[in-house]
């Protein structure tokens, strides 16, 4: 394989949110991952959500990634994220080890402690306990993935192959990023996040750059940083853009206040796109806005998703193509191509 640049590696991310039954959503996601691989994306990431078709379409990401692994050959396959407090750390380790074997060592494991507070009781815990349960499950997971035995004497089978070096932690805060760095894990940054009350109009990079600084400051000497920045970017042809903008406006307004933390009713669509950190436009328009994002200069990986734009499968596939052929080269993002035999 050859890389066409030395910038951040290009990734794709999906929450599997098409307006379709589950079987179609999973088929669409597989098509999108296959398209991403064909266009030189380095990684593909899937989200986990429980009990809701409108938040996300996939409660069992490792099951789906095992399926995707059988239908792809090169692209790295990751979870973004597994909500670890709703899991058993030992079972996550076992499922991850099997999925990694089936994928030929391509699995990346993104972990987080958040999630819908209403889902936690179904898994025997509560939202208030999430940090403690996360820490306990993470300790068991790390012990097993490091090839060590639990206090009970049990060790992981199949034996992990450097899977412990492919753990990531998602966080909004410097406290969380410091913990991820100290643990030698990768850092996962969100596509958007709430601003502080004293700086409601801060840009996303202004919020996230201190988080990166703390991560790097806590990373042990000699450990290579891994920083994944997720961004919402939907790239469309000029002819398709008016209809896509018309569909996007009501969907974005429905959740904008929750995303940004203040009343957005007086904002125009273009102002709303900026406030919600949504990059929607032609290749030239998306390139112009992303070029100002200073986080991309410090990330090792950038993953693009369509959420919260109500994109169809066809829209997503075209966006994947334009991201690879137009946006990534302009921004210096790394594309991976198969070498000729």
Buried (B, 14 or more C-beta within 10 A) or exposed (E): EEEBBEBBBBBBBBBBBBEBEEEBBBBBBBBBBBBBBBBBBBBBBBBBBBEEBEBBBBBEBBEBBBBBBEEBEBBBBBBBBBBBBBBBBBEBBBBBBBBBBBBEEBBBBBBBBBBBEEBBEEBEBEBEEBEEBBBBBBEBBBBBBEBEEBEEEEEBEEEBBEBBBBBBBBBBEBEBBBBBBEBBBBBBBBBBBBBEEEEEEEBBBEBBBEBBBBBBEBBEEEEEBBBBBBBBBBBBEEEEBEEBBEBBBEBBBEEBEEBBBBEBEEBEBEEBBBBBBBBBBBBEBBBEBBBEBBBBBBBBBBBBBBBBBBBBBEBBBBBBBBBBBBBBBBBBBBBBEEEEE
